[in-house]
Amino acid sequence: MSDKKTTKKATTKKDEEEAQEALAQLQQNAMNLQGTAQNLANQLSQYMQLCKHYEQTINILTGRLQEQQRLVEQLQQQQNVPESS
């Protein structure tokens, strides 16, 4: 009977050690995933800021293009108007 108790205690201790190792590994994995998630959130924020900057640049360039188109139209109209002399 004492052999069974010794074997049972050894098995229980071994199971406990394995569980502790598994828990430590899971905690490490969780920390790694948390770091990865934070990195992704930071990248997303940077990309969103970059998109806002691009939108501003596009709006500025669109405005300049529209100004140039108006200028071209005005010049074309001036050429088409017959001189009244």
C-alpha positions as CSV (number, residue, x, y, z in Angstrom):
1,M,0.0,0.0,0.0
2,S,2.8,2.4,0.7
3,D,4.2,1.8,-2.8
4,K,0.8,2.9,-4.3
5,K,0.9,6.1,-2.2
6,T,4.5,6.8,-3.2
7,T,3.7,6.3,-6.8
8,K,0.5,8.4,-6.6
9,K,2.4,11.2,-4.9
10,A,5.2,11.1,-7.5
11,T,2.6,11.1,-10.3
12,T,0.7,14.0,-8.7
13,K,3.9,15.9,-8.3
14,K,4.9,15.2,-11.9
15,D,1.5,16.3,-13.1
16,E,1.7,19.5,-11.0
17,E,5.2,20.3,-12.5
18,E,3.8,19.7,-16.0
19,A,0.8,21.9,-15.3
20,Q,3.1,24.7,-13.9
21,E,5.3,24.5,-17.1
22,A,2.2,24.6,-19.3
23,L,0.9,27.6,-17.3
24,A,4.2,29.4,-17.7
25,Q,4.2,28.7,-21.4
26,L,0.6,30.0,-21.7
27,Q,1.5,33.1,-19.8
28,Q,4.5,33.7,-22.1
29,N,2.3,33.2,-25.2
30,A,-0.2,35.6,-23.8
31,M,2.5,38.3,-23.3
32,N,3.8,37.7,-26.8
33,L,0.3,38.1,-28.3
34,Q,-0.3,41.2,-26.2
35,G,2.9,42.7,-27.6
36,T,1.9,41.8,-31.1
37,A,-1.5,43.3,-30.7
38,Q,0.0,46.5,-29.4
39,N,2.4,46.7,-32.3
40,L,-0.5,46.2,-34.7
41,A,-2.5,48.9,-33.0
42,N,0.4,51.3,-33.3
43,Q,0.9,50.5,-37.0
44,L,-2.9,51.0,-37.6
45,S,-2.7,54.4,-35.9
46,Q,0.3,55.4,-38.0
47,Y,-1.5,54.3,-41.2
48,M,-4.6,56.3,-40.3
49,Q,-2.5,59.4,-39.7
50,L,-0.8,58.8,-43.1
51,C,-4.1,58.4,-44.8
52,K,-5.3,61.8,-43.3
53,H,-2.1,63.4,-44.6
54,Y,-2.7,61.9,-48.1
55,E,-6.3,63.1,-48.1
56,Q,-5.1,66.7,-47.2
57,T,-2.5,66.5,-50.0
58,I,-5.0,65.3,-52.5
59,N,-7.4,68.0,-51.5
60,I,-4.7,70.7,-51.9
61,L,-3.7,69.3,-55.3
62,T,-7.3,69.0,-56.5
63,G,-7.8,72.7,-55.5
64,R,-4.7,73.7,-57.5
65,L,-5.8,71.7,-60.5
66,Q,-9.3,73.3,-60.4
67,E,-7.6,76.8,-60.3
68,Q,-5.5,75.9,-63.3
69,Q,-8.5,74.6,-65.2
70,R,-10.4,77.9,-64.5
71,L,-7.4,79.9,-65.7
72,V,-7.2,77.8,-68.9
73,E,-11.0,78.3,-69.5
74,Q,-10.6,82.1,-69.0
75,L,-7.7,82.2,-71.4
76,Q,-9.6,80.3,-74.0
77,Q,-12.6,82.6,-73.6
78,Q,-10.3,85.6,-74.1
79,Q,-9.0,84.1,-77.3
80,N,-12.5,83.4,-78.6
81,V,-13.9,86.9,-77.9
82,P,-13.6,89.0,-81.1
83,E,-11.9,92.3,-80.7
84,S,-14.2,95.2,-81.0
85,S,-12.2,97.8,-82.9
